[in-house]
Amino acid sequence: MRLLLISTLLLTGLAACEREGPAERAGRNLDRAGERVRDTVDPPRGPVERLGRSVDRAVN
């Protein structure tokens, strides 16, 4: 019985993590805006640096 209760609580917690709230979307938009400003002020100097920044954006 305890195992069933624990697994149900864990699955419920994981399902709750899937939803994205307005604060999370706003934070992501601010992060992207900051990256764009950084790229404007300090543009990537070579193809490897450009590739690295692209990978960072894709992963984050």
mmCIF file of the N, C-alpha and C atoms, coordinates in Angstrom:
data_MODEL
# 
_entry.id   MODEL 
# 
loop_
_atom_site.group_PDB 
_atom_site.id 
_atom_site.type_symbol 
_atom_site.label_atom_id 
_atom_site.label_alt_id 
_atom_site.label_comp_id 
_atom_site.label_asym_id 
_atom_site.label_entity_id 
_atom_site.label_seq_id 
_atom_site.pdbx_PDB_ins_code 
_atom_site.Cartn_x 
_atom_site.Cartn_y 
_atom_site.Cartn_z 
_atom_site.occupancy 
_atom_site.B_iso_or_equiv 
_atom_site.pdbx_formal_charge 
_atom_site.auth_seq_id 
_atom_site.auth_comp_id 
_atom_site.auth_asym_id 
_atom_site.auth_atom_id 
_atom_site.pdbx_PDB_model_num 
ATOM 1   N N  . MET A 1 1  ? 0.838  -1.202 0.000   1.00 0.00 ? 1  MET A N  1 
ATOM 2   C CA . MET A 1 1  ? 0.000  0.000  0.000   1.00 0.00 ? 1  MET A CA 1 
ATOM 3   C C  . MET A 1 1  ? 0.874  1.254  0.000   1.00 0.00 ? 1  MET A C  1 
ATOM 4   N N  . ARG A 1 2  ? 1.935  1.238  0.784   1.00 0.00 ? 2  ARG A N  1 
ATOM 5   C CA . ARG A 1 2  ? 2.811  2.403  0.849   1.00 0.00 ? 2  ARG A CA 1 
ATOM 6   C C  . ARG A 1 2  ? 3.504  2.639  -0.484  1.00 0.00 ? 2  ARG A C  1 
ATOM 7   N N  . LEU A 1 3  ? 3.917  1.562  -1.126  1.00 0.00 ? 3  LEU A N  1 
ATOM 8   C CA . LEU A 1 3  ? 4.585  1.684  -2.422  1.00 0.00 ? 3  LEU A CA 1 
ATOM 9   C C  . LEU A 1 3  ? 3.661  2.317  -3.449  1.00 0.00 ? 3  LEU A C  1 
ATOM 10  N N  . LEU A 1 4  ? 2.406  1.938  -3.442  1.00 0.00 ? 4  LEU A N  1 
ATOM 11  C CA . LEU A 1 4  ? 1.432  2.517  -4.359  1.00 0.00 ? 4  LEU A CA 1 
ATOM 12  C C  . LEU A 1 4  ? 1.250  4.005  -4.070  1.00 0.00 ? 4  LEU A C  1 
ATOM 13  N N  . LEU A 1 5  ? 1.185  4.369  -2.817  1.00 0.00 ? 5  LEU A N  1 
ATOM 14  C CA . LEU A 1 5  ? 1.012  5.778  -2.436  1.00 0.00 ? 5  LEU A CA 1 
ATOM 15  C C  . LEU A 1 5  ? 2.230  6.601  -2.849  1.00 0.00 ? 5  LEU A C  1 
ATOM 16  N N  . ILE A 1 6  ? 3.409  6.076  -2.585  1.00 0.00 ? 6  ILE A N  1 
ATOM 17  C CA . ILE A 1 6  ? 4.634  6.803  -2.944  1.00 0.00 ? 6  ILE A CA 1 
ATOM 18  C C  . ILE A 1 6  ? 4.748  6.966  -4.452  1.00 0.00 ? 6  ILE A C  1 
ATOM 19  N N  . SER A 1 7  ? 4.477  5.906  -5.199  1.00 0.00 ? 7  SER A N  1 
ATOM 20  C CA . SER A 1 7  ? 4.575  6.011  -6.662  1.00 0.00 ? 7  SER A CA 1 
ATOM 21  C C  . SER A 1 7  ? 3.534  6.973  -7.220  1.00 0.00 ? 7  SER A C  1 
ATOM 22  N N  . THR A 1 8  ? 2.354  6.996  -6.647  1.00 0.00 ? 8  THR A N  1 
ATOM 23  C CA . THR A 1 8  ? 1.321  7.936  -7.090  1.00 0.00 ? 8  THR A CA 1 
ATOM 24  C C  . THR A 1 8  ? 1.750  9.374  -6.830  1.00 0.00 ? 8  THR A C  1 
ATOM 25  N N  . LEU A 1 9  ? 2.334  9.626  -5.674  1.00 0.00 ? 9  LEU A N  1 
ATOM 26  C CA . LEU A 1 9  ? 2.797  10.978 -5.353  1.00 0.00 ? 9  LEU A CA 1 
ATOM 27  C C  . LEU A 1 9  ? 3.923  11.411 -6.290  1.00 0.00 ? 9  LEU A C  1 
ATOM 28  N N  . LEU A 1 10 ? 4.830  10.500 -6.579  1.00 0.00 ? 10 LEU A N  1 
ATOM 29  C CA . LEU A 1 10 ? 5.929  10.838 -7.485  1.00 0.00 ? 10 LEU A CA 1 
ATOM 30  C C  . LEU A 1 10 ? 5.418  11.140 -8.885  1.00 0.00 ? 10 LEU A C  1 
ATOM 31  N N  . LEU A 1 11 ? 4.505  10.339 -9.383  1.00 0.00 ? 11 LEU A N  1 
ATOM 32  C CA . LEU A 1 11 ? 3.957  10.576 -10.722 1.00 0.00 ? 11 LEU A CA 1 
ATOM 33  C C  . LEU A 1 11 ? 3.169  11.879 -10.774 1.00 0.00 ? 11 LEU A C  1 
ATOM 34  N N  . THR A 1 12 ? 2.459  12.193 -9.719  1.00 0.00 ? 12 THR A N  1 
ATOM 35  C CA . THR A 1 12 ? 1.726  13.456 -9.660  1.00 0.00 ? 12 THR A CA 1 
ATOM 36  C C  . THR A 1 12 ? 2.692  14.631 -9.667  1.00 0.00 ? 12 THR A C  1 
ATOM 37  N N  . GLY A 1 13 ? 3.783  14.500 -8.934  1.00 0.00 ? 13 GLY A N  1 
ATOM 38  C CA . GLY A 1 13 ? 4.793  15.564 -8.910  1.00 0.00 ? 13 GLY A CA 1 
ATOM 39  C C  . GLY A 1 13 ? 5.446  15.766 -10.262 1.00 0.00 ? 13 GLY A C  1 
ATOM 40  N N  . LEU A 1 14 ? 5.724  14.691 -10.968 1.00 0.00 ? 14 LEU A N  1 
ATOM 41  C CA . LEU A 1 14 ? 6.319  14.809 -12.297 1.00 0.00 ? 14 LEU A CA 1 
ATOM 42  C C  . LEU A 1 14 ? 5.353  15.429 -13.292 1.00 0.00 ? 14 LEU A C  1 
ATOM 43  N N  . ALA A 1 15 ? 4.085  15.092 -13.185 1.00 0.00 ? 15 ALA A N  1 
ATOM 44  C CA . ALA A 1 15 ? 3.093  15.665 -14.091 1.00 0.00 ? 15 ALA A CA 1 
ATOM 45  C C  . ALA A 1 15 ? 2.962  17.167 -13.866 1.00 0.00 ? 15 ALA A C  1 
ATOM 46  N N  . ALA A 1 16 ? 3.089  17.602 -12.627 1.00 0.00 ? 16 ALA A N  1 
ATOM 47  C CA . ALA A 1 16 ? 2.983  19.023 -12.322 1.00 0.00 ? 16 ALA A CA 1 
ATOM 48  C C  . ALA A 1 16 ? 4.162  19.799 -12.900 1.00 0.00 ? 16 ALA A C  1 
ATOM 49  N N  . CYS A 1 17 ? 5.307  19.160 -13.057 1.00 0.00 ? 17 CYS A N  1 
ATOM 50  C CA . CYS A 1 17 ? 6.491  19.835 -13.583 1.00 0.00 ? 17 CYS A CA 1 
ATOM 51  C C  . CYS A 1 17 ? 6.396  20.088 -15.085 1.00 0.00 ? 17 CYS A C  1 
ATOM 52  N N  . GLU A 1 18 ? 5.492  19.437 -15.757 1.00 0.00 ? 18 GLU A N  1 
ATOM 53  C CA . GLU A 1 18 ? 5.368  19.585 -17.198 1.00 0.00 ? 18 GLU A CA 1 
ATOM 54  C C  . GLU A 1 18 ? 4.762  20.939 -17.583 1.00 0.00 ? 18 GLU A C  1 
ATOM 55  N N  . ARG A 1 19 ? 3.935  21.473 -16.758 1.00 0.00 ? 19 ARG A N  1 
ATOM 56  C CA . ARG A 1 19 ? 3.254  22.728 -17.093 1.00 0.00 ? 19 ARG A CA 1 
ATOM 57  C C  . ARG A 1 19 ? 4.192  23.911 -16.912 1.00 0.00 ? 19 ARG A C  1 
ATOM 58  N N  . GLU A 1 20 ? 4.062  24.854 -17.809 1.00 0.00 ? 20 GLU A N  1 
ATOM 59  C CA . GLU A 1 20 ? 4.910  26.040 -17.773 1.00 0.00 ? 20 GLU A CA 1 
ATOM 60  C C  . GLU A 1 20 ? 4.037  27.247 -17.451 1.00 0.00 ? 20 GLU A C  1 
ATOM 61  N N  . GLY A 1 21 ? 4.425  27.976 -16.452 1.00 0.00 ? 21 GLY A N  1 
ATOM 62  C CA . GLY A 1 21 ? 3.636  29.127 -16.032 1.00 0.00 ? 21 GLY A CA 1 
ATOM 63  C C  . GLY A 1 21 ? 4.088  30.407 -16.720 1.00 0.00 ? 21 GLY A C  1 
ATOM 64  N N  . PRO A 1 22 ? 3.343  31.482 -16.528 1.00 0.00 ? 22 PRO A N  1 
ATOM 65  C CA . PRO A 1 22 ? 3.675  32.750 -17.174 1.00 0.00 ? 22 PRO A CA 1 
ATOM 66  C C  . PRO A 1 22 ? 5.008  33.326 -16.696 1.00 0.00 ? 22 PRO A C  1 
ATOM 67  N N  . ALA A 1 23 ? 5.365  33.104 -15.442 1.00 0.00 ? 23 ALA A N  1 
ATOM 68  C CA . ALA A 1 23 ? 6.644  33.623 -14.936 1.00 0.00 ? 23 ALA A CA 1 
ATOM 69  C C  . ALA A 1 23 ? 7.811  32.908 -15.598 1.00 0.00 ? 23 ALA A C  1 
ATOM 70  N N  . GLU A 1 24 ? 7.664  31.621 -15.828 1.00 0.00 ? 24 GLU A N  1 
ATOM 71  C CA . GLU A 1 24 ? 8.731  30.865 -16.492 1.00 0.00 ? 24 GLU A CA 1 
ATOM 72  C C  . GLU A 1 24 ? 8.897  31.315 -17.940 1.00 0.00 ? 24 GLU A C  1 
ATOM 73  N N  . ARG A 1 25 ? 7.797  31.549 -18.618 1.00 0.00 ? 25 ARG A N  1 
ATOM 74  C CA . ARG A 1 25 ? 7.866  32.052 -20.007 1.00 0.00 ? 25 ARG A CA 1 
ATOM 75  C C  . ARG A 1 25 ? 8.504  33.437 -20.048 1.00 0.00 ? 25 ARG A C  1 
ATOM 76  N N  . ALA A 1 26 ? 8.126  34.298 -19.114 1.00 0.00 ? 26 ALA A N  1 
ATOM 77  C CA . ALA A 1 26 ? 8.703  35.640 -19.066 1.00 0.00 ? 26 ALA A CA 1 
ATOM 78  C C  . ALA A 1 26 ? 10.199 35.578 -18.786 1.00 0.00 ? 26 ALA A C  1 
ATOM 79  N N  . GLY A 1 27 ? 10.604 34.708 -17.895 1.00 0.00 ? 27 GLY A N  1 
ATOM 80  C CA . GLY A 1 27 ? 12.027 34.547 -17.602 1.00 0.00 ? 27 GLY A CA 1 
ATOM 81  C C  . GLY A 1 27 ? 12.807 34.063 -18.803 1.00 0.00 ? 27 GLY A C  1 
ATOM 82  N N  . ARG A 1 28 ? 12.236 33.112 -19.544 1.00 0.00 ? 28 ARG A N  1 
ATOM 83  C CA . ARG A 1 28 ? 12.904 32.612 -20.744 1.00 0.00 ? 28 ARG A CA 1 
ATOM 84  C C  . ARG A 1 28 ? 13.027 33.721 -21.787 1.00 0.00 ? 28 ARG A C  1 
ATOM 85  N N  . ASN A 1 29 ? 11.982 34.523 -21.929 1.00 0.00 ? 29 ASN A N  1 
ATOM 86  C CA . ASN A 1 29 ? 12.043 35.636 -22.879 1.00 0.00 ? 29 ASN A CA 1 
ATOM 87  C C  . ASN A 1 29 ? 13.104 36.659 -22.483 1.00 0.00 ? 29 ASN A C  1 
ATOM 88  N N  . LEU A 1 30 ? 13.233 36.923 -21.189 1.00 0.00 ? 30 LEU A N  1 
ATOM 89  C CA . LEU A 1 30 ? 14.272 37.845 -20.723 1.00 0.00 ? 30 LEU A CA 1 
ATOM 90  C C  . LEU A 1 30 ? 15.663 37.280 -20.995 1.00 0.00 ? 30 LEU A C  1 
ATOM 91  N N  . ASP A 1 31 ? 15.822 35.989 -20.778 1.00 0.00 ? 31 ASP A N  1 
ATOM 92  C CA . ASP A 1 31 ? 17.112 35.352 -21.061 1.00 0.00 ? 31 ASP A CA 1 
ATOM 93  C C  . ASP A 1 31 ? 17.476 35.480 -22.536 1.00 0.00 ? 31 ASP A C  1 
ATOM 94  N N  . ARG A 1 32 ? 16.514 35.244 -23.389 1.00 0.00 ? 32 ARG A N  1 
ATOM 95  C CA . ARG A 1 32 ? 16.769 35.341 -24.838 1.00 0.00 ? 32 ARG A CA 1 
ATOM 96  C C  . ARG A 1 32 ? 17.098 36.779 -25.242 1.00 0.00 ? 32 ARG A C  1 
ATOM 97  N N  . ALA A 1 33 ? 16.396 37.738 -24.648 1.00 0.00 ? 33 ALA A N  1 
ATOM 98  C CA . ALA A 1 33 ? 16.681 39.141 -24.952 1.00 0.00 ? 33 ALA A CA 1 
ATOM 99  C C  . ALA A 1 33 ? 18.096 39.500 -24.518 1.00 0.00 ? 33 ALA A C  1 
ATOM 100 N N  . GLY A 1 34 ? 18.507 39.019 -23.356 1.00 0.00 ? 34 GLY A N  1 
ATOM 101 C CA . GLY A 1 34 ? 19.868 39.262 -22.883 1.00 0.00 ? 34 GLY A CA 1 
ATOM 102 C C  . GLY A 1 34 ? 20.909 38.647 -23.811 1.00 0.00 ? 34 GLY A C  1 
ATOM 103 N N  . GLU A 1 35 ? 20.620 37.454 -24.319 1.00 0.00 ? 35 GLU A N  1 
ATOM 104 C CA . GLU A 1 35 ? 21.548 36.818 -25.259 1.00 0.00 ? 35 GLU A CA 1 
ATOM 105 C C  . GLU A 1 35 ? 21.662 37.627 -26.554 1.00 0.00 ? 35 GLU A C  1 
ATOM 106 N N  . ARG A 1 36 ? 20.528 38.149 -27.012 1.00 0.00 ? 36 ARG A N  1 
ATOM 107 C CA . ARG A 1 36 ? 20.564 38.958 -28.243 1.00 0.00 ? 36 ARG A CA 1 
ATOM 108 C C  . ARG A 1 36 ? 21.380 40.228 -28.042 1.00 0.00 ? 36 ARG A C  1 
ATOM 109 N N  . VAL A 1 37 ? 21.219 40.856 -26.876 1.00 0.00 ? 37 VAL A N  1 
ATOM 110 C CA . VAL A 1 37 ? 21.989 42.068 -26.574 1.00 0.00 ? 37 VAL A CA 1 
ATOM 111 C C  . VAL A 1 37 ? 23.473 41.727 -26.514 1.00 0.00 ? 37 VAL A C  1 
ATOM 112 N N  . ARG A 1 38 ? 23.809 40.615 -25.858 1.00 0.00 ? 38 ARG A N  1 
ATOM 113 C CA . ARG A 1 38 ? 25.202 40.194 -25.776 1.00 0.00 ? 38 ARG A CA 1 
ATOM 114 C C  . ARG A 1 38 ? 25.781 39.940 -27.165 1.00 0.00 ? 38 ARG A C  1 
ATOM 115 N N  . ASP A 1 39 ? 25.009 39.307 -28.044 1.00 0.00 ? 39 ASP A N  1 
ATOM 116 C CA . ASP A 1 39 ? 25.491 39.035 -29.398 1.00 0.00 ? 39 ASP A CA 1 
ATOM 117 C C  . ASP A 1 39 ? 25.663 40.321 -30.197 1.00 0.00 ? 39 ASP A C  1 
ATOM 118 N N  . THR A 1 40 ? 24.871 41.330 -29.894 1.00 0.00 ? 40 THR A N  1 
ATOM 119 C CA . THR A 1 40 ? 25.004 42.606 -30.584 1.00 0.00 ? 40 THR A CA 1 
ATOM 120 C C  . THR A 1 40 ? 26.233 43.365 -30.087 1.00 0.00 ? 40 THR A C  1 
ATOM 121 N N  . VAL A 1 41 ? 26.424 43.391 -28.779 1.00 0.00 ? 41 VAL A N  1 
ATOM 122 C CA . VAL A 1 41 ? 27.542 44.123 -28.179 1.00 0.00 ? 41 VAL A CA 1 
ATOM 123 C C  . VAL A 1 41 ? 28.860 43.379 -28.397 1.00 0.00 ? 41 VAL A C  1 
ATOM 124 N N  . ASP A 1 42 ? 28.843 42.073 -28.215 1.00 0.00 ? 42 ASP A N  1 
ATOM 125 C CA . ASP A 1 42 ? 30.040 41.254 -28.342 1.00 0.00 ? 42 ASP A CA 1 
ATOM 126 C C  . ASP A 1 42 ? 29.737 40.081 -29.281 1.00 0.00 ? 42 ASP A C  1 
ATOM 127 N N  . PRO A 1 43 ? 29.756 40.327 -30.596 1.00 0.00 ? 43 PRO A N  1 
ATOM 128 C CA . PRO A 1 43 ? 29.384 39.270 -31.533 1.00 0.00 ? 43 PRO A CA 1 
ATOM 129 C C  . PRO A 1 43 ? 30.388 38.120 -31.493 1.00 0.00 ? 43 PRO A C  1 
ATOM 130 N N  . PRO A 1 44 ? 29.917 36.913 -31.790 1.00 0.00 ? 44 PRO A N  1 
ATOM 131 C CA . PRO A 1 44 ? 30.839 35.785 -31.833 1.00 0.00 ? 44 PRO A CA 1 
ATOM 132 C C  . PRO A 1 44 ? 31.904 36.026 -32.899 1.00 0.00 ? 44 PRO A C  1 
ATOM 133 N N  . ARG A 1 45 ? 33.145 35.722 -32.559 1.00 0.00 ? 45 ARG A N  1 
ATOM 134 C CA . ARG A 1 45 ? 34.251 36.084 -33.438 1.00 0.00 ? 45 ARG A CA 1 
ATOM 135 C C  . ARG A 1 45 ? 34.569 35.050 -34.501 1.00 0.00 ? 45 ARG A C  1 
ATOM 136 N N  . GLY A 1 46 ? 34.197 33.839 -34.291 1.00 0.00 ? 46 GLY A N  1 
ATOM 137 C CA . GLY A 1 46 ? 34.537 32.813 -35.257 1.00 0.00 ? 46 GLY A CA 1 
ATOM 138 C C  . GLY A 1 46 ? 33.436 31.784 -35.380 1.00 0.00 ? 46 GLY A C  1 
ATOM 139 N N  . PRO A 1 47 ? 33.593 30.865 -36.322 1.00 0.00 ? 47 PRO A N  1 
ATOM 140 C CA . PRO A 1 47 ? 32.540 29.865 -36.529 1.00 0.00 ? 47 PRO A CA 1 
ATOM 141 C C  . PRO A 1 47 ? 32.358 28.944 -35.326 1.00 0.00 ? 47 PRO A C  1 
ATOM 142 N N  . VAL A 1 48 ? 33.430 28.640 -34.613 1.00 0.00 ? 48 VAL A N  1 
ATOM 143 C CA . VAL A 1 48 ? 33.309 27.760 -33.456 1.00 0.00 ? 48 VAL A CA 1 
ATOM 144 C C  . VAL A 1 48 ? 32.550 28.455 -32.335 1.00 0.00 ? 48 VAL A C  1 
ATOM 145 N N  . GLU A 1 49 ? 32.824 29.723 -32.116 1.00 0.00 ? 49 GLU A N  1 
ATOM 146 C CA . GLU A 1 49 ? 32.107 30.468 -31.081 1.00 0.00 ? 49 GLU A CA 1 
ATOM 147 C C  . GLU A 1 49 ? 30.631 30.614 -31.448 1.00 0.00 ? 49 GLU A C  1 
ATOM 148 N N  . ARG A 1 50 ? 30.348 30.873 -32.721 1.00 0.00 ? 50 ARG A N  1 
ATOM 149 C CA . ARG A 1 50 ? 28.947 30.955 -33.167 1.00 0.00 ? 50 ARG A CA 1 
ATOM 150 C C  . ARG A 1 50 ? 28.238 29.626 -32.941 1.00 0.00 ? 50 ARG A C  1 
ATOM 151 N N  . LEU A 1 51 ? 28.919 28.534 -33.263 1.00 0.00 ? 51 LEU A N  1 
ATOM 152 C CA . LEU A 1 51 ? 28.343 27.217 -33.071 1.00 0.00 ? 51 LEU A CA 1 
ATOM 153 C C  . LEU A 1 51 ? 28.095 26.956 -31.582 1.00 0.00 ? 51 LEU A C  1 
ATOM 154 N N  . GLY A 1 52 ? 29.043 27.340 -30.739 1.00 0.00 ? 52 GLY A N  1 
ATOM 155 C CA . GLY A 1 52 ? 28.877 27.166 -29.303 1.00 0.00 ? 52 GLY A CA 1 
ATOM 156 C C  . GLY A 1 52 ? 27.679 27.924 -28.759 1.00 0.00 ? 52 GLY A C  1 
ATOM 157 N N  . ARG A 1 53 ? 27.500 29.136 -29.208 1.00 0.00 ? 53 ARG A N  1 
ATOM 158 C CA . ARG A 1 53 ? 26.347 29.917 -28.742 1.00 0.00 ? 53 ARG A CA 1 
ATOM 159 C C  . ARG A 1 53 ? 25.042 29.317 -29.245 1.00 0.00 ? 53 ARG A C  1 
ATOM 160 N N  . SER A 1 54 ? 25.058 28.790 -30.471 1.00 0.00 ? 54 SER A N  1 
ATOM 161 C CA . SER A 1 54 ? 23.851 28.135 -30.995 1.00 0.00 ? 54 SER A CA 1 
ATOM 162 C C  . SER A 1 54 ? 23.506 26.906 -30.169 1.00 0.00 ? 54 SER A C  1 
ATOM 163 N N  . VAL A 1 55 ? 24.518 26.148 -29.801 1.00 0.00 ? 55 VAL A N  1 
ATOM 164 C CA . VAL A 1 55 ? 24.288 24.953 -28.971 1.00 0.00 ? 55 VAL A CA 1 
ATOM 165 C C  . VAL A 1 55 ? 23.751 25.375 -27.611 1.00 0.00 ? 55 VAL A C  1 
ATOM 166 N N  . ASP A 1 56 ? 24.303 26.436 -27.037 1.00 0.00 ? 56 ASP A N  1 
ATOM 167 C CA . ASP A 1 56 ? 23.811 26.924 -25.744 1.00 0.00 ? 56 ASP A CA 1 
ATOM 168 C C  . ASP A 1 56 ? 22.338 27.278 -25.826 1.00 0.00 ? 56 ASP A C  1 
ATOM 169 N N  . ARG A 1 57 ? 21.949 27.946 -26.890 1.00 0.00 ? 57 ARG A N  1 
ATOM 170 C CA . ARG A 1 57 ? 20.534 28.329 -27.036 1.00 0.00 ? 57 ARG A CA 1 
ATOM 171 C C  . ARG A 1 57 ? 19.649 27.103 -27.188 1.00 0.00 ? 57 ARG A C  1 
ATOM 172 N N  . ALA A 1 58 ? 20.127 26.124 -27.935 1.00 0.00 ? 58 ALA A N  1 
ATOM 173 C CA . ALA A 1 58 ? 19.313 24.922 -28.162 1.00 0.00 ? 58 ALA A CA 1 
ATOM 174 C C  . ALA A 1 58 ? 19.141 24.101 -26.885 1.00 0.00 ? 58 ALA A C  1 
ATOM 175 N N  . VAL A 1 59 ? 20.193 24.058 -26.080 1.00 0.00 ? 59 VAL A N  1 
ATOM 176 C CA . VAL A 1 59 ? 20.149 23.250 -24.863 1.00 0.00 ? 59 VAL A CA 1 
ATOM 177 C C  . VAL A 1 59 ? 19.381 23.959 -23.763 1.00 0.00 ? 59 VAL A C  1 
ATOM 178 N N  . ASN A 1 60 ? 19.521 25.250 -23.660 1.00 0.00 ? 60 ASN A N  1 
ATOM 179 C CA . ASN A 1 60 ? 18.867 25.999 -22.585 1.00 0.00 ? 60 ASN A CA 1 
ATOM 180 C C  . ASN A 1 60 ? 17.586 26.515 -23.056 1.00 0.00 ? 60 ASN A C  1 
# 
